[in-house]
């Protein structure tokens, strides 16, 4: 990990470079709103070095941080006592330095990553010979021989399946219990990566130190060079509950959400300063590693760590105080967001395999939906936001920032109808697709325009849209035959709608739609199977066949370009939270189980994998 002096030198060099830049791009305002233009938007250049208290010369002087936390807590006497303060230290006791996967085994990407080459975690990964699936079990969660089997403590287990068509089978199930003195949480995310050489599984698992009653994100490395006999390599810990992560080569970029104990002891920095490392030794971040905004409003952090996925050595770590929102990683930068009032501050770091280097912050008007609202291309950050005007009405905006100069170089204000909000965004190069919606909740009606933006010329940004259609999309993704696929709702939030769009000369048109009433579905984008090459779509659903009586199913659908329709190709009958579907037990709402279902199409066979399911359909 870099020393404080090395980090400070990098920041000073970055600042010097920015001050020396001569280039100034003309800000081009583009607006469809009359008159309100530049007066309604003030962008503040807010590049700030890490906490100014470091000027005292003591990198471990947390006085200013303690003062800020105490101030926040006094303003709002509603702290969270269930979250965490502490972490571990450097790397696991293992001296394992990596190996290679099985002979002839090759990595196959199955995750619809936001950025090509920047891999995102999931419960499902595969090679050309094996499927790896991460499961979770806890007390009274197995249904066997007509009754419940009591599992004493929560644990994870890794299942490995062979890929052999109808002869595919489970080849091993590898248990991953919590470390001594720790317990896994019941409802937190558990996800993993498979290394590019297929030799290592890296798992991120939220856990709690039982004695201290604090939370960590545990990073576990599993040797799967022999998939039939996995072996644990080691574990390391970072303060906070898992927020997000990316894998770049063999580097894991991890983000956690660390909440300060409400009744913390300010004389003990371990109560309110993030830490990282193994179970035997922990290292607190210094003040030079912590960014403290002047307008901080919550006693929480986004903690960032760069970790070698095979050795679990922590290369670098930083924390952004009061940051709790989304993470986006491009080929060049890691971005984290913080919502202050109705605007968003975006901090960004450049990174390599050894370090995370704080570059500065940018202030954007409005708030973002999720990571897909941001895209970096050629050092320009493009951001879609929803803001409020003086009449307290929603407006949708696009803002483009030069990351060298921190300047706004282009903006499209209020491009949608009044009171529409941005619901989903997807960038493809210089094209951006945006779904907006207006809610009339009393009538359970929403209106859904989908926009296509051309960002190839920042001096002349153009766009077209579908006009008003029912529903809205939670996610958008490029699909077959030049179409765009939206997963979302129709005229109410208990009606599933899958809709295809195509761009024509002067508009975006709806090509086909599949609508299923009385149906809920996962909002996790990773849970959707999308095979553009074969026009296939898959997702788990919970269907209400009678009032408060549900059945879980997995739908495999196909788009027929000739008839321009989306048809159900096959319906998989599933277990429902451990109950067979022919059970008379009433299950109320939710879609916890369908969220963890995964499907993939391999050499003429469709594989469906779930906690209680492994089904194979031959085409």
Secondary structure, DSSP 8 states (H G I E B T S, - for coil): ---HHHHHHHHHHHHHHHHH-------EEEESSSS-TGGG----B----S-GGGGGS-TT--HHHHHHHHHHHHH-----SSS------S--S--------STT--EE--S--SBTTBB--BSEEEESSEEEEEEEE-TT-EEETTEEE--SS-EEEEEEEE--GGG--EEEEEEEE--TTEEE-SSS-EEEEE-TTS-EEEEEEEEEETTTTEEEEEEEEEE-SSTTS-EEEEEEEEESEEEEEEEETTEEEEEEEEE--TT--TT-GGGTS-EEE-SS-EEE--GGGEEE-TT--SSEEEEEEEEETTT--EEEEEEEET--S-EEE-SSEEEEEEEETTEEEEEEEEE-SS-EEEEEEEEESSB-SSGGGEEEETTEEEEEEEEE-TTS-EEEEEEEEETTTTEEEEEEE--S-TT-EEEEEEEETTEEEEEEEEEEGGGTEEEEEEEEEE-S-TTS-EEEE----BSEEEEEEE-GGG-EEEEEESSSTTSEEEEEEEE-SSSEEEEEEEEETTEEE---GGG-EEETTTTEEEEEEEEEEETTEEEEEEEEEEEETTTTEEEEEEEEE--BTTB-TT------S--HHHHT-EEEEETTEEEEE-SS-EEEEE-
